[in-house]
Amino acid sequence: MDELSLEDVSDIRGTLALFSHLFDNGEVADLGRVFTEDAVIKLTRGAGRSVRGLPAIGEFALSLRPHGPDHQTLDTHVFVDGDGVVRARSRYLAVLPDGSVHNGDYLDVLRRTPQGWRIGLRVSVPRYPLANGISG
């Protein structure tokens, strides 16, 4: 894929925005509206962790409740890389229950499915401290 239509970009942004609503509210039955069935979330904060597959992503979302962060997805840039892979880079703010804020970047790889655009890979990179070897 060389180019995205305005409709594609709008649909992708909508998918990325929906993440926070579904994930933070524990609406795990609807996470398939955001992620592919085989999606992977890679968390690079601290020792790091990978969550693989839609059922595990749902379990992860529920494990954070009721005191998990409140996610905000901001400043999304959607593009097609040199290999034809559709990617998005977004800033995130995560407000923690004590009022402190954690921030960073979401580096997403997206796939068009029969149901619409879905995240196949999300790498969450904290802004501070900067993760070694991670570039956008």
Backbone hydrogen bonds, N-H to C=O, Kabsch-Sander energy under -0.5 kcal/mol:
donor,donor_aa,acceptor,acceptor_aa,energy
9,V,5,S,-2.3
10,S,6,L,-2.5
11,D,7,E,-2.7
12,I,8,D,-2.7
13,R,9,V,-2.6
14,G,10,S,-2.1
15,T,11,D,-2.2
16,L,12,I,-2.5
17,A,13,R,-2.3
18,L,14,G,-2.1
19,F,15,T,-1.2
20,S,16,L,-0.7
21,H,17,A,-0.9
22,L,18,L,-2.4
23,F,19,F,-3.1
24,D,20,S,-2.0
25,N,21,H,-1.1
26,G,23,F,-1.1
27,E,22,L,-2.4
28,V,26,G,-1.8
30,D,27,E,-1.6
31,L,28,V,-1.3
33,R,30,D,-2.4
34,V,31,L,-1.9
35,F,31,L,-2.7
36,T,119,I,-2.4
39,A,36,T,-1.6
40,V,120,G,-1.6
41,I,51,V,-2.6
42,K,40,V,-0.5
42,K,122,R,-3.3
43,L,41,I,-0.6
43,L,49,R,-3.6
44,T,42,K,-0.5
44,T,124,S,-2.1
48,G,45,R,-1.9
49,R,43,L,-2.1
51,V,41,I,-2.8
53,G,39,A,-3.6
54,L,37,E,-2.4
57,I,53,G,-2.2
58,G,54,L,-2.2
59,E,55,P,-2.2
60,F,56,A,-2.5
61,A,57,I,-2.4
62,L,58,G,-2.3
63,S,59,E,-2.0
64,L,60,F,-0.9
64,L,61,A,-0.8
65,R,62,L,-1.0
70,D,95,V,-2.5
71,H,69,P,-0.7
72,Q,93,L,-2.4
74,L,72,Q,-0.5
74,L,91,R,-3.4
77,H,89,R,-2.5
79,F,87,R,-2.7
81,D,79,F,-0.5
81,D,85,V,-2.7
84,G,81,D,-2.2
86,V,110,L,-0.5
87,R,79,F,-3.3
87,R,85,V,-0.5
88,A,108,D,-2.0
89,R,77,H,-2.4
90,S,106,Y,-2.3
91,R,74,L,-2.7
92,Y,104,G,-2.7
93,L,72,Q,-2.0
94,A,102,H,-3.2
95,V,70,D,-2.4
95,V,93,L,-0.5
96,L,94,A,-0.6
96,L,100,S,-3.2
99,G,96,L,-2.7
102,H,94,A,-2.5
104,G,92,Y,-1.8
105,D,125,V,-2.9
106,Y,90,S,-2.9
107,L,105,D,-0.5
107,L,123,V,-2.7
108,D,88,A,-3.0
108,D,106,Y,-0.7
109,V,121,L,-2.6
110,L,86,V,-2.7
111,R,118,R,-2.8
113,T,111,R,-0.6
113,T,116,G,-2.2
116,G,113,T,-1.4
118,R,111,R,-2.5
119,I,34,V,-3.3
120,G,109,V,-3.0
121,L,109,V,-1.6
122,R,40,V,-2.6
123,V,107,L,-2.2
124,S,42,K,-3.1
124,S,122,R,-0.6
125,V,105,D,-3.0
125,V,123,V,-0.7
127,R,103,N,-2.7
128,Y,103,N,-0.6
131,A,126,P,-0.6
134,I,131,A,-1.1
135,S,133,G,-0.6
